[in-house]
């Protein structure tokens, strides 16, 4: 595995690769007439060293970007794991409270049932008002 410094280092290549100079009028005329075409061609088709340099820079940017994406994903997953633990704990507490309340409800129903059985059925008697 490469260190961070090795990942971020981009090797430099010699970009000025000039060919041997030649003297001669016919050669110079041929070069000057196609100078405009060569200039535009050089813009489109860069030298092999320049292409390699750009490729290495792109690979480096891609590698750094991929590492950052992995780190973001790891942080996101850690955050989700913490959230899952919190929600599981809350769910457990709520289930325990539900069980307690259900038991209490059942007990109160039983008490109410026993109370009604001892006294007999409860009959609703209308309450008379003082004006009657």
DRENNUGU-984291 format. One record per atom (N, C-alpha, C): residue in one letter; chain; atom name; x, y, z. Coordinates in nm, 2 decimals, decimal comma. Example, Ala and Ser with C-alpha at 12.3 -4.5 7.8 and 13.67 -1.06 7.14 Angstrom:
<sites>
("a" "A" "N" (1,32 -0,57 0,78))
("a" "A" "CA" (1,23 -0,45 0,78))
("a" "A" "C" (1,32 -0,33 0,78))
("s" "A" "N" (1,28 -0,22 0,71))
("s" "A" "CA" (1,37 -0,11 0,71))
("s" "A" "C" (1,29 0,00 0,79))
</sites>
This chain:
<sites>
("x" "A" "N" (0,09 -0,12 0,00))
("x" "A" "CA" (0,00 0,00 0,00))
("x" "A" "C" (0,09 0,12 0,00))
("x" "A" "N" (0,06 0,22 -0,08))
("x" "A" "CA" (0,14 0,34 -0,09))
("x" "A" "C" (0,10 0,44 0,01))
("x" "A" "N" (0,19 0,52 0,06))
("x" "A" "CA" (0,16 0,62 0,16))
("x" "A" "C" (0,09 0,74 0,09))
("x" "A" "N" (0,04 0,83 0,17))
("x" "A" "CA" (-0,04 0,95 0,11))
("x" "A" "C" (0,06 1,03 0,03))
("x" "A" "N" (0,18 1,05 0,07))
("x" "A" "CA" (0,28 1,13 0,00))
("x" "A" "C" (0,31 1,07 -0,14))
("x" "A" "N" (0,32 0,94 -0,14))
("x" "A" "CA" (0,35 0,87 -0,27))
("x" "A" "C" (0,23 0,88 -0,36))
("x" "A" "N" (0,11 0,88 -0,31))
("x" "A" "CA" (-0,01 0,89 -0,39))
("x" "A" "C" (-0,02 1,02 -0,45))
("x" "A" "N" (0,01 1,13 -0,37))
("x" "A" "CA" (-0,01 1,26 -0,42))
("x" "A" "C" (0,11 1,31 -0,51))
("x" "A" "N" (0,22 1,24 -0,51))
("x" "A" "CA" (0,33 1,29 -0,59))
("x" "A" "C" (0,31 1,26 -0,74))
("x" "A" "N" (0,33 1,36 -0,82))
("x" "A" "CA" (0,32 1,34 -0,96))
("x" "A" "C" (0,46 1,35 -1,02))
("x" "A" "N" (0,50 1,25 -1,09))
("x" "A" "CA" (0,64 1,26 -1,15))
("x" "A" "C" (0,64 1,37 -1,26))
("x" "A" "N" (0,75 1,44 -1,27))
("x" "A" "CA" (0,76 1,54 -1,37))
("x" "A" "C" (0,84 1,49 -1,49))
("x" "A" "N" (0,80 1,52 -1,61))
("x" "A" "CA" (0,87 1,47 -1,73))
("x" "A" "C" (0,92 1,59 -1,80))
("x" "A" "N" (1,03 1,58 -1,87))
("x" "A" "CA" (1,08 1,68 -1,95))
("x" "A" "C" (0,99 1,71 -2,07))
("x" "A" "N" (0,93 1,83 -2,07))
("x" "A" "CA" (0,83 1,86 -2,17))
("x" "A" "C" (0,89 1,93 -2,29))
("x" "A" "N" (1,02 1,98 -2,28))
("x" "A" "CA" (1,08 2,04 -2,40))
("x" "A" "C" (1,17 1,95 -2,47))
("x" "A" "N" (1,11 1,88 -2,56))
("x" "A" "CA" (1,18 1,78 -2,64))
("x" "A" "C" (1,20 1,83 -2,78))
("x" "A" "N" (1,30 1,92 -2,80))
("x" "A" "CA" (1,32 1,98 -2,93))
("x" "A" "C" (1,41 1,89 -3,01))
("x" "A" "N" (1,38 1,88 -3,13))
("x" "A" "CA" (1,46 1,79 -3,22))
("x" "A" "C" (1,59 1,86 -3,26))
("x" "A" "N" (1,68 1,79 -3,33))
("x" "A" "CA" (1,80 1,86 -3,37))
("x" "A" "C" (1,78 1,97 -3,47))
("x" "A" "N" (1,85 2,08 -3,46))
("x" "A" "CA" (1,83 2,19 -3,55))
("x" "A" "C" (1,90 2,16 -3,69))
("x" "A" "N" (1,83 2,19 -3,79))
("x" "A" "CA" (1,89 2,17 -3,92))
("x" "A" "C" (1,89 2,30 -3,99))
("x" "A" "N" (1,99 2,32 -4,08))
("x" "A" "CA" (2,00 2,44 -4,16))
("x" "A" "C" (1,98 2,41 -4,30))
("x" "A" "N" (1,91 2,49 -4,37))
("x" "A" "CA" (1,88 2,46 -4,51))
("x" "A" "C" (1,75 2,54 -4,54))
("x" "A" "N" (1,75 2,60 -4,66))
("x" "A" "CA" (1,64 2,69 -4,69))
("x" "A" "C" (1,52 2,61 -4,73))
("x" "A" "N" (1,53 2,50 -4,80))
("x" "A" "CA" (1,41 2,43 -4,84))
("x" "A" "C" (1,34 2,36 -4,72))
("x" "A" "N" (1,42 2,31 -4,63))
("x" "A" "CA" (1,36 2,26 -4,51))
("x" "A" "C" (1,29 2,36 -4,42))
("x" "A" "N" (1,36 2,48 -4,42))
("x" "A" "CA" (1,30 2,59 -4,34))
("x" "A" "C" (1,17 2,64 -4,40))
("x" "A" "N" (1,16 2,64 -4,54))
("x" "A" "CA" (1,04 2,69 -4,60))
("x" "A" "C" (0,93 2,58 -4,58))
("x" "A" "N" (0,96 2,46 -4,58))
("x" "A" "CA" (0,86 2,35 -4,56))
("x" "A" "C" (0,81 2,36 -4,42))
("x" "A" "N" (0,90 2,39 -4,33))
("x" "A" "CA" (0,86 2,40 -4,19))
("x" "A" "C" (0,77 2,53 -4,17))
("x" "A" "N" (0,81 2,64 -4,23))
("x" "A" "CA" (0,73 2,76 -4,21))
("x" "A" "C" (0,60 2,76 -4,27))
("x" "A" "N" (0,58 2,69 -4,39))
("x" "A" "CA" (0,45 2,68 -4,45))
("x" "A" "C" (0,36 2,59 -4,37))
("x" "A" "N" (0,41 2,50 -4,31))
("x" "A" "CA" (0,32 2,41 -4,23))
("x" "A" "C" (0,32 2,44 -4,08))
("x" "A" "N" (0,38 2,56 -4,05))
("x" "A" "CA" (0,39 2,60 -3,91))
("x" "A" "C" (0,25 2,62 -3,85))
("x" "A" "N" (0,16 2,68 -3,92))
("x" "A" "CA" (0,03 2,70 -3,87))
("x" "A" "C" (-0,04 2,57 -3,85))
("x" "A" "N" (-0,03 2,48 -3,94))
("x" "A" "CA" (-0,09 2,35 -3,93))
("x" "A" "C" (-0,03 2,27 -3,81))
("x" "A" "N" (0,10 2,28 -3,79))
("x" "A" "CA" (0,17 2,21 -3,69))
("x" "A" "C" (0,13 2,26 -3,55))
("x" "A" "N" (0,11 2,40 -3,54))
("x" "A" "CA" (0,07 2,46 -3,42))
("x" "A" "C" (-0,06 2,41 -3,37))
("x" "A" "N" (-0,16 2,40 -3,47))
("x" "A" "CA" (-0,29 2,35 -3,43))
("x" "A" "C" (-0,29 2,20 -3,40))
("x" "A" "N" (-0,21 2,13 -3,47))
("x" "A" "CA" (-0,19 1,99 -3,45))
("x" "A" "C" (-0,13 1,96 -3,31))
("x" "A" "N" (-0,04 2,05 -3,27))
("x" "A" "CA" (0,03 2,03 -3,14))
("x" "A" "C" (-0,07 2,05 -3,03))
("x" "A" "N" (-0,16 2,14 -3,05))
("x" "A" "CA" (-0,26 2,17 -2,95))
("x" "A" "C" (-0,35 2,05 -2,93))
("x" "A" "N" (-0,39 1,98 -3,04))
("x" "A" "CA" (-0,48 1,87 -3,03))
("x" "A" "C" (-0,40 1,74 -2,99))
("x" "A" "N" (-0,29 1,72 -3,05))
("x" "A" "CA" (-0,21 1,60 -3,02))
("x" "A" "C" (-0,09 1,64 -2,94))
("x" "A" "N" (-0,09 1,63 -2,82))
("x" "A" "CA" (0,02 1,67 -2,73))
("x" "A" "C" (0,13 1,57 -2,74))
("x" "A" "N" (0,25 1,61 -2,69))
("x" "A" "CA" (0,36 1,51 -2,70))
("x" "A" "C" (0,33 1,39 -2,61))
("x" "A" "N" (0,40 1,28 -2,64))
("x" "A" "CA" (0,37 1,16 -2,55))
("x" "A" "C" (0,40 1,19 -2,41))
("x" "A" "N" (0,51 1,26 -2,38))
("x" "A" "CA" (0,54 1,29 -2,24))
("x" "A" "C" (0,43 1,38 -2,17))
("x" "A" "N" (0,38 1,47 -2,25))
("x" "A" "CA" (0,27 1,56 -2,19))
("x" "A" "C" (0,14 1,47 -2,17))
("x" "A" "N" (0,11 1,38 -2,27))
("x" "A" "CA" (0,00 1,29 -2,25))
("x" "A" "C" (0,01 1,21 -2,13))
("x" "A" "N" (0,13 1,15 -2,11))
("x" "A" "CA" (0,16 1,07 -2,00))
("x" "A" "C" (0,15 1,14 -1,86))
("x" "A" "N" (0,20 1,27 -1,87))
("x" "A" "CA" (0,19 1,35 -1,75))
("x" "A" "C" (0,04 1,38 -1,71))
("x" "A" "N" (-0,04 1,41 -1,81))
("x" "A" "CA" (-0,18 1,44 -1,79))
("x" "A" "C" (-0,25 1,31 -1,74))
("x" "A" "N" (-0,22 1,20 -1,80))
("x" "A" "CA" (-0,28 1,07 -1,76))
("x" "A" "C" (-0,24 1,04 -1,61))
("x" "A" "N" (-0,12 1,06 -1,57))
("x" "A" "CA" (-0,08 1,03 -1,44))
("x" "A" "C" (-0,15 1,13 -1,34))
("x" "A" "N" (-0,16 1,26 -1,38))
("x" "A" "CA" (-0,23 1,35 -1,29))
("x" "A" "C" (-0,38 1,31 -1,28))
("x" "A" "N" (-0,44 1,26 -1,39))
("x" "A" "CA" (-0,58 1,22 -1,38))
("x" "A" "C" (-0,59 1,10 -1,29))
("x" "A" "N" (-0,50 1,00 -1,31))
("x" "A" "CA" (-0,50 0,88 -1,22))
("x" "A" "C" (-0,49 0,92 -1,08))
("x" "A" "N" (-0,40 1,01 -1,05))
("x" "A" "CA" (-0,38 1,06 -0,91))
("x" "A" "C" (-0,50 1,12 -0,86))
("x" "A" "N" (-0,57 1,21 -0,93))
("x" "A" "CA" (-0,69 1,27 -0,89))
("x" "A" "C" (-0,80 1,17 -0,86))
("x" "A" "N" (-0,80 1,07 -0,95))
("x" "A" "CA" (-0,90 0,97 -0,94))
("x" "A" "C" (-0,87 0,88 -0,81))
("x" "A" "N" (-0,75 0,85 -0,79))
("x" "A" "CA" (-0,71 0,77 -0,67))
("x" "A" "C" (-0,74 0,85 -0,54))
("x" "A" "N" (-0,71 0,98 -0,54))
("x" "A" "CA" (-0,74 1,06 -0,42))
("x" "A" "C" (-0,89 1,07 -0,40))
("x" "A" "N" (-0,96 1,09 -0,51))
("x" "A" "CA" (-1,11 1,10 -0,50))
("x" "A" "C" (-1,17 0,97 -0,45))
("x" "A" "N" (-1,12 0,86 -0,50))
("x" "A" "CA" (-1,17 0,73 -0,45))
("x" "A" "C" (-1,14 0,71 -0,31))
("x" "A" "N" (-1,03 0,75 -0,26))
("x" "A" "CA" (-0,99 0,73 -0,12))
("x" "A" "C" (-1,09 0,82 -0,03))
("x" "A" "N" (-1,11 0,94 -0,08))
("x" "A" "CA" (-1,20 1,03 0,00))
("x" "A" "C" (-1,34 0,97 0,00))
("x" "A" "N" (-1,39 0,91 -0,11))
("x" "A" "CA" (-1,52 0,85 -0,12))
("x" "A" "C" (-1,53 0,73 -0,02))
("x" "A" "N" (-1,42 0,65 -0,01))
("x" "A" "CA" (-1,42 0,54 0,09))
("x" "A" "C" (-1,42 0,59 0,23))
("x" "A" "N" (-1,35 0,70 0,26))
("x" "A" "CA" (-1,36 0,76 0,39))
("x" "A" "C" (-1,49 0,81 0,43))
("x" "A" "N" (-1,56 0,88 0,33))
("x" "A" "CA" (-1,69 0,93 0,35))
("x" "A" "C" (-1,79 0,82 0,38))
("x" "A" "N" (-1,78 0,71 0,30))
("x" "A" "CA" (-1,86 0,59 0,32))
("x" "A" "C" (-1,84 0,53 0,46))
("x" "A" "N" (-1,72 0,52 0,50))
("x" "A" "CA" (-1,69 0,46 0,63))
("x" "A" "C" (-1,75 0,55 0,74))
("x" "A" "N" (-1,74 0,68 0,73))
("x" "A" "CA" (-1,79 0,77 0,83))
("x" "A" "C" (-1,95 0,75 0,83))
("x" "A" "N" (-2,00 0,75 0,71))
("x" "A" "CA" (-2,15 0,73 0,70))
("x" "A" "C" (-2,20 0,60 0,77))
("x" "A" "N" (-2,12 0,49 0,74))
("x" "A" "CA" (-2,16 0,36 0,79))
("x" "A" "C" (-2,14 0,36 0,95))
("x" "A" "N" (-2,04 0,43 1,00))
("x" "A" "CA" (-2,02 0,44 1,14))
("x" "A" "C" (-2,14 0,51 1,21))
("x" "A" "N" (-2,18 0,62 1,14))
("x" "A" "CA" (-2,29 0,70 1,19))
("x" "A" "C" (-2,42 0,62 1,19))
("x" "A" "N" (-2,44 0,54 1,08))
("x" "A" "CA" (-2,56 0,45 1,08))
("x" "A" "C" (-2,56 0,35 1,19))
("x" "A" "N" (-2,44 0,29 1,21))
("x" "A" "CA" (-2,43 0,18 1,32))
("x" "A" "C" (-2,47 0,24 1,45))
("x" "A" "N" (-2,42 0,36 1,48))
("x" "A" "CA" (-2,45 0,43 1,61))
("x" "A" "C" (-2,60 0,45 1,62))
("x" "A" "N" (-2,66 0,50 1,51))
("x" "A" "CA" (-2,80 0,53 1,50))
("x" "A" "C" (-2,88 0,40 1,52))
("x" "A" "N" (-2,84 0,29 1,46))
("x" "A" "CA" (-2,91 0,16 1,48))
("x" "A" "C" (-2,90 0,12 1,63))
("x" "A" "N" (-2,79 0,13 1,69))
("x" "A" "CA" (-2,78 0,09 1,83))
("x" "A" "C" (-2,87 0,18 1,92))
("x" "A" "N" (-2,88 0,31 1,89))
("x" "A" "CA" (-2,97 0,40 1,97))
("x" "A" "C" (-3,11 0,36 1,95))
("x" "A" "N" (-3,15 0,33 1,82))
("x" "A" "CA" (-3,29 0,29 1,79))
("x" "A" "C" (-3,33 0,16 1,85))
("x" "A" "N" (-3,23 0,06 1,85))
("x" "A" "CA" (-3,26 -0,07 1,91))
("x" "A" "C" (-3,28 -0,05 2,06))
("x" "A" "N" (-3,20 0,03 2,12))
("x" "A" "CA" (-3,21 0,06 2,27))
("x" "A" "C" (-3,35 0,12 2,30))
("x" "A" "N" (-3,38 0,22 2,22))
("x" "A" "CA" (-3,51 0,28 2,24))
("x" "A" "C" (-3,63 0,18 2,22))
("x" "A" "N" (-3,62 0,10 2,12))
("x" "A" "CA" (-3,72 0,00 2,09))
("x" "A" "C" (-3,73 -0,10 2,20))
("x" "A" "N" (-3,62 -0,14 2,26))
("x" "A" "CA" (-3,62 -0,23 2,37))
("x" "A" "C" (-3,69 -0,16 2,49))
("x" "A" "N" (-3,66 -0,04 2,52))
("x" "A" "CA" (-3,72 0,03 2,63))
("x" "A" "C" (-3,87 0,05 2,61))
("x" "A" "N" (-3,91 0,08 2,48))
("x" "A" "CA" (-4,06 0,09 2,46))
("x" "A" "C" (-4,13 -0,04 2,47))
("x" "A" "N" (-4,07 -0,15 2,42))
("x" "A" "CA" (-4,13 -0,28 2,44))
("x" "A" "C" (-4,15 -0,32 2,58))
("x" "A" "N" (-4,05 -0,29 2,66))
("x" "A" "CA" (-4,06 -0,31 2,81))
("x" "A" "C" (-4,17 -0,23 2,87))
("x" "A" "N" (-4,18 -0,11 2,83))
("x" "A" "CA" (-4,29 -0,02 2,89))
("x" "A" "C" (-4,42 -0,07 2,84))
("x" "A" "N" (-4,43 -0,11 2,71))
("x" "A" "CA" (-4,56 -0,17 2,66))
("x" "A" "C" (-4,60 -0,29 2,74))
("x" "A" "N" (-4,51 -0,38 2,77))
("x" "A" "CA" (-4,53 -0,50 2,85))
("x" "A" "C" (-4,58 -0,46 2,99))
("x" "A" "N" (-4,52 -0,37 3,05))
("x" "A" "CA" (-4,56 -0,32 3,18))
("x" "A" "C" (-4,70 -0,27 3,18))
("x" "A" "N" (-4,73 -0,18 3,08))
("x" "A" "CA" (-4,86 -0,12 3,08))
("x" "A" "C" (-4,97 -0,22 3,04))
("x" "A" "N" (-4,94 -0,32 2,96))
("x" "A" "CA" (-5,03 -0,43 2,93))
("x" "A" "C" (-5,06 -0,51 3,06))
("x" "A" "N" (-4,96 -0,54 3,14))
("x" "A" "CA" (-4,98 -0,61 3,26))
("x" "A" "C" (-5,07 -0,53 3,36))
("x" "A" "N" (-5,04 -0,40 3,37))
("x" "A" "CA" (-5,12 -0,32 3,45))
("x" "A" "C" (-5,26 -0,31 3,41))
("x" "A" "N" (-5,28 -0,30 3,28))
("x" "A" "CA" (-5,42 -0,29 3,22))
("x" "A" "C" (-5,49 -0,42 3,25))
("x" "A" "N" (-5,43 -0,53 3,23))
("x" "A" "CA" (-5,49 -0,66 3,26))
("x" "A" "C" (-5,53 -0,67 3,41))
("x" "A" "N" (-5,44 -0,63 3,50))
("x" "A" "CA" (-5,46 -0,63 3,64))
("x" "A" "C" (-5,58 -0,54 3,68))
("x" "A" "N" (-5,58 -0,42 3,62))
("x" "A" "CA" (-5,69 -0,33 3,65))
("x" "A" "C" (-5,83 -0,38 3,60))
("x" "A" "N" (-5,83 -0,45 3,49))
("x" "A" "CA" (-5,95 -0,51 3,44))
("x" "A" "C" (-6,00 -0,62 3,53))
("x" "A" "N" (-5,90 -0,70 3,58))
("x" "A" "CA" (-5,94 -0,81 3,67))
("x" "A" "C" (-5,99 -0,75 3,80))
("x" "A" "N" (-5,93 -0,64 3,85))
("x" "A" "CA" (-5,99 -0,58 3,97))
("x" "A" "C" (-6,12 -0,53 3,95))
("x" "A" "N" (-6,14 -0,46 3,83))
("x" "A" "CA" (-6,28 -0,41 3,80))
("x" "A" "C" (-6,38 -0,52 3,79))
("x" "A" "N" (-6,34 -0,63 3,73))
("x" "A" "CA" (-6,43 -0,74 3,71))
("x" "A" "C" (-6,47 -0,80 3,85))
("x" "A" "N" (-6,37 -0,82 3,93))
("x" "A" "CA" (-6,40 -0,87 4,07))
("x" "A" "C" (-6,48 -0,78 4,15))
("x" "A" "N" (-6,46 -0,65 4,13))
("x" "A" "CA" (-6,54 -0,55 4,20))
("x" "A" "C" (-6,69 -0,56 4,16))
("x" "A" "N" (-6,71 -0,57 4,03))
("x" "A" "CA" (-6,85 -0,57 3,97))
("x" "A" "C" (-6,91 -0,70 4,02))
("x" "A" "N" (-6,84 -0,81 4,02))
("x" "A" "CA" (-6,90 -0,94 4,06))
("x" "A" "C" (-6,95 -0,94 4,21))
("x" "A" "N" (-6,87 -0,87 4,30))
("x" "A" "CA" (-6,91 -0,86 4,44))
("x" "A" "C" (-7,03 -0,78 4,46))
("x" "A" "N" (-7,04 -0,66 4,40))
("x" "A" "CA" (-7,15 -0,57 4,42))
("x" "A" "C" (-7,27 -0,60 4,34))
("x" "A" "N" (-7,25 -0,68 4,24))
("x" "A" "CA" (-7,36 -0,70 4,15))
("x" "A" "C" (-7,35 -0,60 4,03))
("x" "A" "N" (-7,44 -0,61 3,94))
("x" "A" "CA" (-7,42 -0,53 3,82))
("x" "A" "C" (-7,44 -0,38 3,86))
("x" "A" "N" (-7,37 -0,30 3,79))
("x" "A" "CA" (-7,38 -0,16 3,82))
("x" "A" "C" (-7,49 -0,10 3,73))
("x" "A" "N" (-7,59 -0,04 3,79))
("x" "A" "CA" (-7,70 0,02 3,72))
("x" "A" "C" (-7,68 0,17 3,72))
("x" "A" "N" (-7,69 0,23 3,61))
("x" "A" "CA" (-7,68 0,37 3,60))
("x" "A" "C" (-7,81 0,43 3,65))
("x" "A" "N" (-7,81 0,51 3,75))
("x" "A" "CA" (-7,92 0,58 3,81))
("x" "A" "C" (-7,91 0,72 3,78))
("x" "A" "N" (-8,02 0,78 3,72))
("x" "A" "CA" (-8,02 0,92 3,69))
("x" "A" "C" (-8,01 1,00 3,81))
("x" "A" "N" (-7,93 1,10 3,81))
("x" "A" "CA" (-7,91 1,19 3,92))
("x" "A" "C" (-8,01 1,30 3,91))
("x" "A" "N" (-8,08 1,32 4,03))
("x" "A" "CA" (-8,19 1,42 4,03))
("x" "A" "C" (-8,12 1,55 4,06))
("x" "A" "N" (-8,17 1,65 4,01))
("x" "A" "CA" (-8,12 1,79 4,03))
("x" "A" "C" (-8,20 1,85 4,14))
("x" "A" "N" (-8,15 1,96 4,20))
("x" "A" "CA" (-8,22 2,03 4,31))
("x" "A" "C" (-8,34 2,10 4,26))
("x" "A" "N" (-8,36 2,13 4,14))
("x" "A" "CA" (-8,48 2,20 4,09))
("x" "A" "C" (-8,60 2,11 4,07))
("x" "A" "N" (-8,58 1,98 4,08))
("x" "A" "CA" (-8,70 1,89 4,05))
("x" "A" "C" (-8,78 1,87 4,17))
</sites>
